[in-house]
Amino acid sequence: MKRYFVFLFLSVFGQCQLKAQLTDSLGSASGFFADSITGKAIPFATVKLFQSLGGPKKKLAEGTLTDSLGHFSLNNLPYGTYSLAFSAVGYRAFQTPVWMINGQSPAFDLGTIAIGQDVKNLKAVTVRGQKPLIEQRVDGITFNVESLPAIAGSNASDVLRKVPLLSVDGNGGLSMRGSSNIRVFIDGKPSEIYASSLADALKSIPGESIVNVEVITHPSARYDAEGTDGVVNIITRRIRTNITNGNVSGVLGNRSESLMGNVQSKYDKWLVKLDGFYQTYWNQNGSVLERKTGPVQVVQKNESRQSGDYFFGGANVLYSLDSLNTLNVGYRHRWSPYQTYVISDNFYTKNGTVLPSFRRQIDTPITNDGDAFTAGYTGNSRDKQKEISLLGTCFLFNGTSRYDMEQINNDQTPNKENFSGKTLNRDLMIQADYTQSFQNNLKWEIGGKLTQKNLNSDSRFGIYDFGTHSYNNDPLRTNAFSYRSTIYAVYTNFSFQLKKWQFMAGTRYEQTDLNANFKGNLLQIPGFQNLVPNLLISKNLNQKSTVKLGYTVKLVRPYFSYLNPTINNSDSLTNQFGNPYLRPEITRRYQLSFSRNGARLFTDIALFYNHNQNSIESIRTVRSDGVVENTWQNIGRNKRLGFSANLTWKPSPNISLGSTLTMQYVQLESPAMQLRNSGLMRQLVLNYSYKLPKGYSIDFYGFFDVATIQLQGYRSGWKFYNMTFSKKSTNDRFNMSLRMETFLTPYTFIDEVTMSESFYQRQTSRYQNQNLRFTVSYKLGKKDIKSPRMRQAENPE
């Protein structure tokens, strides 16, 4: 392992010595603003760049804010003659003489500019400004949430539904350009810290606290090789002055009720953030399964009721050693008990007549508790050319699951059993990253990461003895399974610019060591190594249009439920168990895209091709007694050729419309099982926002997809839509909204068809989809209007 580290570090160090003086038709300008008396930096001041048009004529070309250290930079500037205008509350307005950017001086440094204070007494002035809705970047886009009207009680999932390139289904599942392997970070921390699922994590982030969302369509080698076909960074608001503020909101609905709150306080060098989310919910769903195995046909009808609670909360403390170095520590707790009660009626056919067989009643209570601890450090050099970040995370999870099953036949009780299981997770992650900028168009990144996962489960099955009226342990089905994985990773990445071209190239090496034990027996599972390259080539056709070509290799490691060999036979017709010998999927992904960011219209069109030769597929086989065994194997070949088009139009400051269409032609094949399936998958997303006078607004979102192709069949499409009416008070403190989800269709029906030579199965699931929610929210404390864009620590795990 050490040899790989040494080899990568030396090779990168050698390359970085090749210092090239790259000429470009695009230049840059930078500088530093300071108080003329104290010499201190002037943070978050407005900087406007004007281009001379000959004589006294000029036009506004670009604008930005100084950062917390008083620095500013403007990039991708065409050659020409420019001047700068400076303005900040409490300082005199200032404008520089004209200067030129040309081939001899493409990078113009204005140095330190001293600004005098304005000592005149001024009347109160309200300044309102708005960033562009979408900003392009080499590896994706930045979506400025503050440019849209806020929705009372909204959460991060609602915000992501408005972001170009992203699709969010009715369950909160996220996808980008046909892939659901998306990693989401919240202020530099992985969403897994907040909740066990992405959908639940997004519920805990108030939409009104989100400043912007970074969508990375071409993740660099900095990010993990696993599950990162795309990366989403959600950046929340951080106050800059010594004040305390926050937000509290409550939701009343026909299927759930929730309460959410957050508060943050800054004093001198300390910043403390607290947040909490609680929800109680209830659902009633159902399904009908029909299975034909030769001449035998069985039917199963299920009705289920589910109720439960969520709680997510935590604290984060940041301490600024000085203006360049920051320490942070955090703690989060989550708790999510729920219970499902299922009545399962089973039938069989005889001479074409459906006859009752037996009824099962299954009560399943589950509890989940998790604690996460984080600590980090971020440091920058005074010239802003170097940055180092360290991050450590420890995650502890305890889960319990049970079921009590009673099977009734001819008004008697022929069978009763119970199950109890415990799951313990202990995860540790340590990461170090270093960034060096040599000049405006050359950046080098290098880093390493250690990830260790320890998963343990213990299962007990009891069979009811009607004679003794007690449960006896079944030793044949009782299982204990432990799984440990250790991942060592190093990476290096280069990005630079040459005229109108931008290049990003890197590689990541990951070594995975595995150890597993089942029922006291050590499983011989070999480890594996992966070298994961990535390449992005981008060209600016003009100031608004860009074309990109990308190539990368990505991994998808199997979930713990896919690995655990414990057999779950609570369903009389299906036994499900995992496969601890699963290998990670390896996908080669190619992307070609064109994007144009105009003043009102953003357009993105992409072609992509995915090639996977060891896809993890769900495999169903029939036993002699007609019971289907369901497990997972690396036997699939998965090829996808797709097209994605996104349009985001903002015809006026009060109206925003968006649409994303994704189409994929999928080919699935398993030579080992002699199975093959193919078809066209389609998905359409629509969103609309209209800000009315007097604080009113209307919002609409729709998600529609067609069938999902599977190796042994298909799953029908999903339809989800909602409409929201909001009212905001004059002082922006009090908001309320009414949301109607799938108000025209009370239930959603999903068909899943599975076919093989030995059986045919169709399962129709009914989901309670209609939801009405009334939300009120109130902002606490003083309003902090300064919300500059800040670099966040990246934690890919």
Secondary structure as the mmCIF struct_conf table of DSSP 4:
data_model
#
loop_
_struct_conf.conf_type_id
_struct_conf.id
_struct_conf.beg_label_comp_id
_struct_conf.beg_label_asym_id
_struct_conf.beg_label_seq_id
_struct_conf.end_label_comp_id
_struct_conf.end_label_asym_id
_struct_conf.end_label_seq_id
HELX_RH_AL_P HELX_RH_AL_P1 LYS A 2 CYS A 16
TURN_TY1_P TURN_TY1_P1 GLN A 17 GLN A 17
BEND BEND1 SER A 25 SER A 25
STRN STRN1 LEU A 26 ASP A 35
TURN_TY1_P TURN_TY1_P2 SER A 36 THR A 38
STRN STRN2 ALA A 41 ALA A 41
TURN_TY1_P TURN_TY1_P3 PRO A 43 PHE A 44
STRN STRN3 THR A 46 GLY A 54
TURN_TY1_P TURN_TY1_P4 GLY A 55 PRO A 56
STRN STRN4 LYS A 57 LEU A 65
TURN_TY1_P TURN_TY1_P5 SER A 68 LEU A 69
BEND BEND2 GLY A 70 GLY A 70
STRN STRN5 HIS A 71 PRO A 78
BEND BEND3 TYR A 79 TYR A 79
STRN STRN6 GLY A 80 SER A 87
TURN_TY1_P TURN_TY1_P6 VAL A 89 GLY A 90
STRN STRN7 TYR A 91 TYR A 91
STRN STRN8 PHE A 94 GLN A 95
HELX_LH_PP_P HELX_LH_PP_P1 THR A 96 VAL A 98
STRN STRN9 TRP A 99 ILE A 101
BEND BEND4 GLY A 103 GLN A 104
BEND BEND5 PRO A 106 PRO A 106
STRN STRN10 ALA A 107 ILE A 115
STRN STRN11 GLN A 117 GLN A 117
BEND BEND6 LYS A 120 LYS A 120
BEND BEND7 LEU A 133 LEU A 133
STRN STRN12 ILE A 134 ARG A 137
TURN_TY1_P TURN_TY1_P7 VAL A 138 ASP A 139
STRN STRN13 GLY A 140 ASN A 144
HELX_RH_3T_P HELX_RH_3T_P1 VAL A 145 SER A 147
BEND BEND8 LEU A 148 LEU A 148
TURN_TY1_P TURN_TY1_P8 ALA A 152 GLY A 153
STRN STRN14 ASN A 155 ASN A 155
HELX_RH_AL_P HELX_RH_AL_P2 ALA A 156 LEU A 160
TURN_TY1_P TURN_TY1_P9 ARG A 161 LYS A 162
BEND BEND9 VAL A 163 VAL A 163
TURN_TY1_P TURN_TY1_P10 PRO A 164 LEU A 165
STRN STRN15 LEU A 166 VAL A 168
TURN_TY1_P TURN_TY1_P11 GLY A 170 ASN A 171
STRN STRN16 LEU A 174 MET A 176
TURN_TY1_P TURN_TY1_P12 ARG A 177 GLY A 178
STRN STRN17 SER A 179 SER A 179
STRN STRN18 ILE A 182 ILE A 186
TURN_TY1_P TURN_TY1_P13 ASP A 187 GLY A 188
STRN STRN19 LYS A 189 PRO A 190
HELX_RH_3T_P HELX_RH_3T_P2 SER A 191 ILE A 193
TURN_TY1_P TURN_TY1_P14 TYR A 194 TYR A 194
BEND BEND10 SER A 196 SER A 197
HELX_RH_AL_P HELX_RH_AL_P3 LEU A 198 LYS A 203
TURN_TY1_P TURN_TY1_P15 SER A 204 SER A 204
BEND BEND11 ILE A 205 ILE A 205
STRN STRN20 PRO A 206 PRO A 206
HELX_RH_3T_P HELX_RH_3T_P3 GLY A 207 SER A 209
STRN STRN21 ILE A 210 ILE A 216
BEND BEND12 THR A 217 HIS A 218
TURN_TY1_P TURN_TY1_P16 ALA A 221 ARG A 222
BEND BEND13 TYR A 223 TYR A 223
BEND BEND14 ALA A 225 ALA A 225
STRN STRN22 GLU A 226 GLU A 226
BEND BEND15 GLY A 227 GLY A 227
BEND BEND16 ASP A 229 ASP A 229
STRN STRN23 GLY A 230 THR A 236
BEND BEND17 THR A 241 ASN A 242
STRN STRN24 THR A 244 GLY A 253
BEND BEND18 ASN A 254 ARG A 255
STRN STRN25 SER A 256 TYR A 267
TURN_TY1_P TURN_TY1_P17 ASP A 268 LYS A 269
STRN STRN26 TRP A 270 THR A 293
TURN_TY1_P TURN_TY1_P18 GLY A 294 PRO A 295
STRN STRN27 VAL A 296 SER A 320
BEND BEND19 LEU A 321 LEU A 324
STRN STRN28 ASN A 325 TRP A 335
STRN STRN29 TYR A 338 LYS A 350
TURN_TY1_P TURN_TY1_P19 ASN A 351 GLY A 352
STRN STRN30 THR A 353 ASN A 380
TURN_TY1_P TURN_TY1_P20 ARG A 382 ASP A 383
BEND BEND20 LYS A 384 LYS A 384
STRN STRN31 LYS A 386 ASN A 409
TURN_TY1_P TURN_TY1_P21 ASN A 410 ASP A 411
STRN STRN32 GLN A 412 GLN A 439
TURN_TY1_P TURN_TY1_P22 ASN A 440 ASN A 441
STRN STRN33 LEU A 442 ASP A 465
TURN_TY1_P TURN_TY1_P23 PHE A 466 HIS A 469
STRN STRN34 SER A 470 ASN A 473
TURN_TY1_P TURN_TY1_P24 PRO A 475 ARG A 477
STRN STRN35 ASN A 479 LEU A 498
TURN_TY1_P TURN_TY1_P25 LYS A 499 LYS A 500
STRN STRN36 TRP A 501 PHE A 518
TURN_TY1_P TURN_TY1_P26 LYS A 519 GLY A 520
STRN STRN37 ASN A 521 LEU A 523
STRN STRN38 PHE A 528 ASN A 540
BEND BEND21 LEU A 541 LYS A 544
STRN STRN39 SER A 545 VAL A 556
HELX_LH_PP_P HELX_LH_PP_P2 ARG A 557 TYR A 559
HELX_RH_AL_P HELX_RH_AL_P4 PHE A 560 LEU A 563
STRN STRN40 ASN A 568 ASP A 571
TURN_TY1_P TURN_TY1_P27 SER A 572 LEU A 573
STRN STRN41 THR A 574 GLN A 576
TURN_TY1_P TURN_TY1_P28 PRO A 580 TYR A 581
HELX_LH_PP_P HELX_LH_PP_P3 LEU A 582 PRO A 584
STRN STRN42 GLU A 585 ASN A 597
BEND BEND22 ALA A 599 ARG A 600
STRN STRN43 LEU A 601 VAL A 622
TURN_TY1_P TURN_TY1_P29 SER A 624 ASP A 625
BEND BEND23 GLY A 626 GLY A 626
HELX_LH_PP_P HELX_LH_PP_P4 VAL A 627 VAL A 627
STRN STRN44 VAL A 628 SER A 652
TURN_TY1_P TURN_TY1_P30 PRO A 653 ASN A 654
STRN STRN45 ILE A 655 SER A 670
TURN_TY1_P TURN_TY1_P31 PRO A 671 GLN A 674
STRN STRN46 LEU A 675 LYS A 691
HELX_RH_3T_P HELX_RH_3T_P4 PRO A 693 GLY A 695
STRN STRN47 TYR A 696 ASP A 705
HELX_LH_PP_P HELX_LH_PP_P5 ALA A 707 ALA A 707
STRN STRN48 THR A 708 GLN A 710
TURN_TY1_P TURN_TY1_P32 LEU A 711 GLN A 712
STRN STRN49 GLY A 713 ARG A 715
STRN STRN50 LYS A 719 LYS A 728
TURN_TY1_P TURN_TY1_P33 THR A 730 ASN A 731
BEND BEND24 ASP A 732 ASP A 732
STRN STRN51 PHE A 734 GLU A 741
BEND BEND25 THR A 742 THR A 742
TURN_TY1_P TURN_TY1_P34 PHE A 743 LEU A 744
BEND BEND26 PRO A 746 PRO A 746
STRN STRN52 TYR A 747 MET A 755
BEND BEND27 GLU A 757 SER A 758
STRN STRN53 TYR A 760 GLN A 768
STRN STRN54 ASN A 771 GLY A 781
#
